[in-house]
Amino acid sequence: MDIRIEKTQCPKEKPDSSSLGFGKIFTDHMFMMDFSREEGWHDARIVPFGRLSLHPASTVLHYGSEIFEGLKAYRRADGKVQLFRPIENIRRMNNSAERLCLPQIPEEDAFKILTTFVRTEQDWTPSAPGTSLYLRPFMFGNDETLGVHAVHNATFVIIASPVGSYYKEGINPVKIMIEDADVRAVRGGTGYAKCGGNYAASNRAGERAEKKGYSQVLWLDGVERKYIEEVGAMNVMFKINGEIVTPALTGSILPGITRKSCIEVLRKSGYTVTERLLSVDELDAAMKNGTLEEAWGCGTAAVVSPIGELCYKDVKYTINEGKIGEVTQKLYDTLTGIQWGRIEDTFGWTCLID
Ligand SMILES: *Cc1c(COP(=O)(O)O)cnc(C)c1O
């Protein structure tokens, strides 16, 4: 796999780390390559960041053939840049591609592409506390015909965006509303794939929750609206009467890499973590009788996000007095410590870009 590199003639000025936000500023270059049934993946290139040109009949614009990934490059105290479990993102992307009939990218090629691109853009990795370089690989069907079929042509792109600290004013627990009308995904559908369509289907409930003052919704399963699935763009975990519970990956839940990492960190620290079905009735009872000790969301953007209030059927429950819990804090400290290289990575999760 050869990657052609065409450097920009007019590099942009790096932004001030206080003005970063999320996904608003992009680096100087992007990675692109094209797929056709005849040629396979070809023309791998790093080119100046710019607009894409699409045929108006392009598959993605009509039938939503799109998948994406999200991971970060972290600046360590010694100035070096590292990735966190990138192979997991690559594997998940190929699983998502399989579900949407998009082409596979061999793991070694995807790894080379990702690391070469990060090396090219590494100066864009900010160093202020909590900041990072967010990487957004995505792939879409790009046939120039309105016929409905598995795609013959696809495009793979990676863009990068320096992002600010998720917790500028300290870790504030969020308010979450349990959604009992709309559903995000069903078993047999695309819930386990990281695809744009899942988000398109989520927006309405998200909007409604926001209007009521909640930051995201907690989804219930799409068949019975009975079992807890996940929160917006995060997986979810609860500490109920000493047991740490997270919904099992039944096919409609996105298998988060932060979720997986939380489970591994917790088990290594001696906690019992159970992946199982958790009904909203069980959670409701735990909220009522006070055995719900902690709740948090987990995902790449926030790492862990404590839940301070849950609303179900218009009844509001405060969790741990609206403060971050002990396990949540410990997970946050451990994972961010490994990601930014502040503590030793005994799991072998980090991947240095040199
Ligand atoms: C990306 C994502 C997550 C979190 O996955 P991470 O790999 O931990 O970032 C959870 N739920 C949904 C719906 C997602 O898209």
The ligand as a Tripos MOL2 file, in Angstrom:
@<TRIPOS>MOLECULE
LIG
   15    15     1     0     0
SMALL
NO_CHARGES

@<TRIPOS>ATOM
      1 C1        -19.1010    5.7570   19.0950 C.3       1 LIG1
      2 C2        -20.2770    5.4100   19.9280 C.ar      1 LIG1
      3 C3        -20.1640    4.9630   21.2660 C.ar      1 LIG1
      4 C4        -18.8600    4.9590   22.0380 C.3       1 LIG1
      5 O1        -17.8530    4.2250   21.4440 O.3       1 LIG1
      6 P1        -16.3230    4.4940   21.8270 P.3       1 LIG1
      7 O2        -15.5900    3.5250   20.9920 O.co2     1 LIG1
      8 O3        -16.1880    4.2440   23.2650 O.co2     1 LIG1
      9 O4        -16.0500    5.9160   21.4860 O.co2     1 LIG1
     10 C5        -21.3090    4.5640   21.9260 C.ar      1 LIG1
     11 N1        -22.5180    4.6220   21.3360 N.ar      1 LIG1
     12 C6        -22.6780    5.0600   20.0710 C.ar      1 LIG1
     13 C7        -24.0250    5.0890   19.4720 C.3       1 LIG1
     14 C8        -21.5670    5.4710   19.3240 C.ar      1 LIG1
     15 O5        -21.7360    5.9120   18.0790 O.3       1 LIG1
@<TRIPOS>BOND
     1     1     2 1
     2     2     3 ar
     3     2    14 ar
     4     3     4 1
     5     3    10 ar
     6     4     5 1
     7     5     6 1
     8     6     7 2
     9     6     8 1
    10     6     9 1
    11    10    11 ar
    12    11    12 ar
    13    12    13 1
    14    12    14 ar
    15    14    15 1
@<TRIPOS>SUBSTRUCTURE
     1 LIG1         1 GROUP 0 **** ****
